[in-house]
Amino acid sequence: MPCGSRDGHAASTAVSTECGDAGALTAQQGAWINMASIPPATNAFPNSSFPPIHSPPCPGASNGSSPSLDVPYFLTETATAVLSVAGNLFICTVILRDRKLRAVVTNHFLVSLAAADVLVGAVAIPCAQMVDAGLPRGQPTLCLLMLCTLLIFTQASVLGLLAIAVERYISILKPFQYPSLMSPQNSLLVILGSWVLATFIGALPLMGWHKPFPPDGQCTFNAFIEDTYEVYFNFVACMLVPLAAMLVLYGRIFLEAKRQIRKVAEREVDVSRQARRRRVLHKELRLATSLFIVLFCFALCWLPLHVINTLQLVCPGCPVPSPLVLATIVLSHANSAINPVVYVFRMRSFRQAFTAAFSCAWHPLPTSAPGKFSASGLTPSNRLELASRNSPLPGK
């Protein structure tokens, strides 16, 4: 019997079992009601003046398709976040606690870069996990704010790496102008300016450069961020151009360092002074090499994701597997956990701090033992010994 049909004075009181296109009514056995006694105004069938009464949904039915949680992706991102926060907090602690390391201008930029990586692990990665789970649903402004956090921290890393390249370039190619150009005050102004510019670039979608809010309320990156912003502005203008500039700067640095080292080696007068100069250049070059490795890892981790975004803009119909997209997202976030590893293995100051931290943790010795690591760190005599051996540069 069709839903809402009547036969003379009698009709069946039915139980609706609508699960899509079904609309049949099953007559309840023995329950017959005389419809003639019911006033027409109370009739809840179509064409009535009252809105129709909607039957409850079938068990298991849903109003919309919400993305399911990808467990491997969630666990991998969680591990990346923990490593990023722990490693970069270690780098910041080592620099901020050591007065000699704080005096090196390069380390000011390293702290800024490490702070951006800490925020990626503590804020951006949890936001990415929530977006992957479809949260927050129905709150477009909050969703857009979460998506912009990763853009801000990524841009802060790019500008921080560019500032480091400029600082290294001035140090090697313009050593006499370095004290005035790269004073601690100027370095702090550059760091502050880079964060302000990164915040402006990453917050442009919040200012209106975004797609119309999707009607289903789903919180996904592609549903909110304009492809033109992501590819032409964020990728080409704000990432590829700075990366190209950094490659040119480091190329000039390596060529100039090689030229100076050869020039110093060819001199025959004042051998001891020239030998000291050569050692300084070797340390400068090693530091520049370490920072170039950081730049290379950044490009290697972030370019695959941007290449996929560009491909989706140029060829919207080209299929891109979802596991591949998630893998590139994890790779981009993993860059924040790679930098501390590079610092520890390439720079003596961080390597010594790392060794000392584990020596104190696993082999605590009495503080009265001379020349040994104590539970609180190094003894005064050992500190003097290390201070006499260390150079003012963080490189070896």
C-alpha positions as CSV (number, residue, x, y, z in Angstrom):
1,M,0.0,0.0,0.0
2,P,1.6,3.4,-0.9
3,C,2.6,5.8,1.8
4,G,-0.3,8.1,2.6
5,S,-3.1,6.2,0.7
6,R,-6.6,5.8,2.0
7,D,-9.5,3.4,1.1
8,G,-12.9,4.9,1.8
9,H,-13.6,5.2,5.6
10,A,-10.9,2.7,6.6
11,A,-7.1,3.0,6.6
12,S,-4.4,1.1,8.2
13,T,-2.2,2.4,11.0
14,A,1.2,1.5,9.7
15,V,4.8,1.5,10.8
16,S,7.1,3.3,8.4
17,T,10.3,1.4,7.4
18,E,11.8,3.9,4.9
19,C,15.4,3.1,4.2
20,G,16.0,5.1,1.1
21,D,13.4,4.8,-1.7
22,A,11.0,2.4,0.2
23,G,7.6,3.9,1.1
24,A,5.4,0.9,1.7
25,L,3.1,0.7,4.7
26,T,2.5,-2.6,6.4
27,A,-1.0,-2.9,8.0
28,Q,-1.0,-3.7,11.6
29,Q,-3.1,-6.7,12.1
30,G,-6.4,-6.1,13.9
31,A,-5.9,-2.3,14.2
32,W,-8.6,-0.6,12.1
33,I,-9.6,3.0,12.7
34,N,-12.5,4.9,11.2
35,M,-11.0,7.9,9.5
36,A,-14.3,9.6,9.0
37,S,-14.3,10.7,12.6
38,I,-11.0,12.5,12.3
39,P,-11.2,16.2,11.2
40,P,-9.5,17.0,7.9
41,A,-7.3,19.7,9.5
42,T,-5.5,17.1,11.6
43,N,-4.6,14.9,8.7
44,A,-0.9,14.6,8.6
45,F,-0.7,13.3,5.0
46,P,0.6,15.4,2.1
47,N,-1.5,18.4,1.1
48,S,-2.2,19.0,4.8
49,S,-1.6,22.4,6.3
50,F,0.8,20.9,8.8
51,P,4.4,19.8,7.9
52,P,4.7,16.0,7.4
53,I,5.9,13.9,10.2
54,H,9.3,12.5,9.3
55,S,9.9,8.9,10.4
56,P,13.1,8.2,12.3
57,P,16.1,7.1,10.3
58,C,16.9,3.5,9.8
59,P,19.5,2.0,12.1
60,G,23.0,2.5,10.8
61,A,22.0,5.4,8.5
62,S,24.0,8.6,8.5
63,N,23.3,12.1,7.4
64,G,26.7,12.5,5.6
65,S,29.9,10.7,4.9
66,S,32.5,11.7,7.4
67,P,36.2,10.6,6.8
68,S,37.3,7.7,8.9
69,L,40.5,7.8,11.0
70,D,43.6,6.5,9.2
71,V,45.4,4.7,12.0
72,P,48.9,4.3,10.4
73,Y,48.8,8.0,9.4
74,F,47.7,9.1,12.9
75,L,50.4,7.0,14.6
76,T,53.2,8.2,12.2
77,E,52.2,11.8,12.7
78,T,52.1,11.4,16.5
79,A,55.7,10.0,16.5
80,T,56.8,12.8,14.2
81,A,55.3,15.4,16.5
82,V,57.0,13.9,19.6
83,L,60.4,13.8,17.9
84,S,60.0,17.3,16.5
85,V,59.1,18.8,19.9
86,A,61.7,16.9,21.9
87,G,64.6,17.4,19.4
88,N,64.1,21.1,18.8
89,L,63.5,21.9,22.5
90,F,66.9,20.2,23.1
91,I,68.5,22.5,20.5
92,C,66.9,25.6,22.0
93,T,67.9,24.6,25.5
94,V,71.5,24.0,24.5
95,I,71.9,27.4,22.9
96,L,70.0,29.4,25.5
97,R,71.9,27.9,28.4
98,D,75.4,28.4,26.9
99,R,76.5,32.0,27.0
100,K,79.2,31.3,24.3
101,L,76.7,29.8,22.0
102,R,74.3,32.7,22.5
103,A,77.0,35.1,21.4
104,V,77.1,33.4,18.0
105,V,74.7,35.3,15.7
106,T,74.1,32.2,13.5
107,N,72.6,30.4,16.6
108,H,70.0,33.2,16.9
109,F,68.6,32.1,13.6
110,L,68.9,28.4,14.6
111,V,66.7,29.1,17.7
112,S,64.1,30.8,15.5
113,L,64.1,27.8,13.1
114,A,63.9,25.4,16.0
115,A,61.0,27.3,17.5
116,A,59.1,27.0,14.2
117,D,59.7,23.3,14.2
118,V,58.5,23.0,17.8
119,L,55.3,24.7,16.8
120,V,54.9,22.4,13.8
121,G,55.1,19.4,16.2
122,A,53.0,20.9,19.0
123,V,50.3,22.7,17.0
124,A,50.4,22.1,13.2
125,I,50.6,18.3,13.3
126,P,47.7,17.9,15.7
127,C,45.7,20.3,13.5
128,A,46.5,18.1,10.5
129,Q,45.4,15.0,12.3
130,M,42.1,16.7,13.2
131,V,41.5,17.8,9.6
132,D,42.2,14.2,8.4
133,A,39.5,13.0,10.8
134,G,37.1,15.7,9.4
135,L,37.2,17.9,12.5
136,P,36.0,20.5,13.3
137,R,32.8,19.9,11.3
138,G,30.5,22.8,10.6
139,Q,33.0,25.5,11.9
140,P,34.6,26.9,8.8
141,T,36.4,29.8,10.5
142,L,38.1,27.5,13.0
143,C,38.9,25.1,10.3
144,L,40.5,27.8,8.2
145,L,42.5,29.0,11.2
146,M,43.9,25.5,11.8
147,L,44.9,25.2,8.1
148,C,46.7,28.6,8.2
149,T,48.8,27.6,11.2
150,L,50.8,25.1,9.0
151,L,51.2,27.7,6.3
152,I,52.6,30.2,8.8
153,F,55.1,27.9,10.4
154,T,56.3,26.6,7.0
155,Q,56.8,30.1,5.7
156,A,58.7,31.0,9.0
157,S,61.0,28.1,8.3
158,V,61.6,29.2,4.7
159,L,62.4,32.8,5.7
160,G,64.6,31.5,8.6
161,L,66.6,29.4,6.2
162,L,67.0,32.4,3.9
163,A,68.2,34.6,6.8
164,I,70.8,32.0,7.7
165,A,72.0,31.9,4.1
166,V,72.4,35.6,4.0
167,E,74.2,35.6,7.4
168,R,76.7,33.0,6.2
169,Y,77.2,34.9,2.9
170,I,78.1,38.1,4.8
171,S,80.3,36.2,7.2
172,I,82.5,34.6,4.4
173,L,82.3,37.2,1.6
174,K,82.2,40.4,3.6
175,P,84.0,39.6,6.9
176,F,84.9,43.2,7.7
177,Q,81.3,44.4,7.4
178,Y,80.0,41.4,9.3
179,P,80.1,43.0,12.9
180,S,78.1,46.0,11.9
181,L,75.7,44.3,9.5
182,M,75.0,41.2,11.7
183,S,75.0,42.5,15.2
184,P,72.9,40.7,17.8
185,Q,70.3,43.6,17.6
186,N,70.1,43.4,13.9
187,S,69.7,39.7,13.9
188,L,66.8,39.9,16.4
189,L,65.2,42.5,14.1
190,V,65.6,40.2,11.1
191,I,64.1,37.3,13.0
192,L,61.1,39.4,14.2
193,G,60.6,40.7,10.6
194,S,60.6,37.2,9.2
195,W,58.0,36.0,11.6
196,V,55.7,39.0,10.9
197,L,56.1,38.4,7.2
198,A,55.4,34.7,7.6
199,T,52.3,35.4,9.6
200,F,51.0,37.8,7.0
201,I,51.7,35.3,4.1
202,G,50.2,32.3,5.9
203,A,47.1,34.3,7.1
204,L,46.1,35.5,3.7
205,P,43.4,32.8,3.4
206,L,41.9,34.1,6.7
207,M,41.7,37.6,5.1
208,G,39.5,36.3,2.3
209,W,41.7,34.5,-0.2
210,H,39.9,31.1,0.2
211,K,37.3,29.1,-1.5
212,P,33.6,29.4,-0.6
213,F,32.8,27.4,2.5
214,P,31.6,24.0,1.6
215,P,27.9,23.3,2.3
216,D,28.6,19.9,3.9
217,G,30.8,21.5,6.6
218,Q,33.7,19.2,5.9
219,C,37.1,20.5,7.1
220,T,39.6,19.6,4.3
221,F,42.6,21.5,2.9
222,N,41.4,21.4,-0.7
223,A,37.9,22.5,0.2
224,F,39.1,25.7,1.8
225,I,42.5,26.8,0.3
226,E,42.5,28.3,-3.2
227,D,44.6,26.4,-5.7
228,T,46.0,29.6,-7.1
229,Y,47.1,30.7,-3.6
230,E,48.7,27.3,-2.8
231,V,50.5,26.9,-6.1
232,Y,51.3,30.3,-7.7
233,F,51.7,32.3,-4.5
234,N,52.7,30.0,-1.6
235,F,54.7,27.5,-3.7
236,V,56.3,29.4,-6.6
237,A,56.6,32.9,-5.1
238,C,57.1,32.2,-1.4
239,M,59.1,28.9,-1.6
240,L,60.7,28.3,-5.0
241,V,62.1,31.9,-5.3
242,P,63.7,31.9,-1.7
243,L,65.1,28.4,-2.3
244,A,66.6,29.5,-5.6
245,A,68.1,32.5,-3.9
246,M,69.6,30.3,-1.1
247,L,71.1,27.9,-3.7
248,V,72.8,30.9,-5.3
249,L,74.1,32.2,-2.0
250,Y,75.5,28.9,-0.9
251,G,77.1,28.4,-4.3
252,R,78.9,31.7,-3.9
253,I,79.9,30.8,-0.3
254,F,81.5,27.5,-1.3
255,L,83.3,29.1,-4.3
256,E,84.6,31.9,-2.2
257,A,85.7,29.6,0.7
258,K,87.5,27.4,-1.8
259,R,89.3,30.5,-3.3
260,Q,90.3,31.8,0.1
261,I,91.6,28.5,1.3
262,R,93.7,28.1,-1.8
263,K,95.0,31.7,-1.5
264,V,96.0,31.1,2.1
265,A,97.8,27.9,1.2
266,E,99.8,29.6,-1.5
267,R,101.2,32.2,0.9
268,E,104.7,31.5,2.3
269,V,105.0,34.3,4.8
270,D,103.7,34.3,8.4
271,V,102.9,30.6,8.2
272,S,101.3,30.4,11.7
273,R,98.9,33.2,11.0
274,Q,97.9,31.8,7.7
275,A,97.4,28.4,9.3
276,R,95.0,29.9,11.8
277,R,93.2,31.6,9.0
278,R,92.9,28.4,7.1
279,R,91.4,26.6,10.2
280,V,88.8,29.3,10.6
281,L,87.9,29.1,6.9
282,H,87.5,25.3,7.3
283,K,85.2,25.8,10.2
284,E,83.2,28.4,8.3
285,L,82.9,26.1,5.4
286,R,81.9,23.1,7.5
287,L,79.2,25.2,9.2
288,A,77.9,26.4,5.8
289,T,77.9,22.8,4.6
290,S,75.8,21.8,7.6
291,L,73.3,24.6,7.0
292,F,73.1,23.6,3.4
293,I,72.2,20.1,4.4
294,V,69.4,21.5,6.5
295,L,68.2,23.5,3.4
296,F,68.5,20.4,1.2
297,C,66.4,18.3,3.6
298,F,63.8,21.1,3.7
299,A,63.5,21.1,-0.1
300,L,63.5,17.3,-0.2
301,C,60.7,17.0,2.4
302,W,58.4,19.8,1.1
303,L,58.7,19.6,-2.7
304,P,56.8,16.3,-3.2
305,L,53.7,17.7,-1.6
306,H,53.8,20.9,-3.6
307,V,54.4,19.0,-6.8
308,I,51.2,17.0,-6.1
309,N,49.3,20.3,-5.5
310,T,50.6,21.7,-8.8
311,L,49.6,18.5,-10.6
312,Q,46.1,18.7,-9.2
313,L,45.8,22.3,-10.4
314,V,47.1,21.6,-13.9
315,C,45.3,18.3,-14.3
316,P,42.2,18.2,-12.1
317,G,41.2,14.8,-13.5
318,C,44.5,13.1,-12.9
319,P,44.0,10.5,-10.1
320,V,46.3,10.9,-7.1
321,P,46.2,8.0,-4.6
322,S,45.2,9.0,-1.1
323,P,48.0,7.0,0.5
324,L,50.5,8.9,-1.6
325,V,49.1,12.3,-0.5
326,L,49.2,11.2,3.2
327,A,52.8,10.0,2.7
328,T,53.9,13.4,1.3
329,I,52.2,15.2,4.2
330,V,54.0,13.0,6.7
331,L,57.3,13.6,4.8
332,S,56.8,17.4,5.0
333,H,56.2,17.3,8.7
334,A,59.1,14.9,9.3
335,N,61.4,17.8,8.2
336,S,60.9,19.3,11.6
337,A,62.4,16.2,13.2
338,I,65.3,16.0,10.9
339,N,67.0,19.3,11.7
340,P,68.1,18.4,15.3
341,V,69.7,15.2,13.9
342,V,71.7,17.3,11.4
343,Y,72.8,19.7,14.2
344,V,73.9,16.9,16.5
345,F,75.9,15.0,13.9
346,R,77.4,18.0,12.1
347,M,78.1,20.6,14.8
348,R,80.5,19.9,17.7
349,S,78.8,22.1,20.2
350,F,75.5,20.2,19.9
351,R,77.2,16.9,19.7
352,Q,79.1,17.6,23.0
353,A,75.9,18.7,24.7
354,F,74.1,15.6,23.5
355,T,76.9,13.4,24.8
356,A,77.0,15.2,28.1
357,A,73.2,15.0,28.5
358,F,73.2,11.2,28.1
359,S,76.4,10.8,30.1
360,C,74.8,12.6,33.0
361,A,71.6,10.6,32.6
362,W,73.1,7.2,32.5
363,H,76.4,7.5,34.4
364,P,76.0,10.1,37.1
365,L,79.1,10.7,39.0
366,P,79.9,12.7,42.2
367,T,80.4,16.4,41.7
368,S,83.7,16.2,43.5
369,A,85.3,13.9,40.9
370,P,87.8,16.2,39.0
371,G,87.7,16.3,35.2
372,K,84.5,14.1,35.0
373,F,80.9,14.7,34.1
374,S,78.8,15.3,37.2
375,A,75.1,14.9,37.7
376,S,74.7,18.6,37.2
377,G,77.0,18.9,34.1
378,L,80.7,19.7,33.8
379,T,83.0,20.5,36.7
380,P,84.7,24.0,36.6
381,S,88.0,22.6,35.6
382,N,86.6,20.6,32.7
383,R,84.6,23.6,31.6
384,L,87.8,25.6,31.3
385,E,89.4,22.8,29.4
386,L,86.5,22.7,26.9
387,A,86.4,26.4,26.7
388,S,90.1,26.5,25.7
389,R,89.6,23.9,23.0
390,N,86.3,25.2,21.5
391,S,86.2,27.8,18.8
392,P,83.6,30.6,18.8
393,L,81.9,28.9,15.9
394,P,79.4,26.1,16.3
395,G,81.0,24.2,13.5
396,K,83.9,21.8,13.8
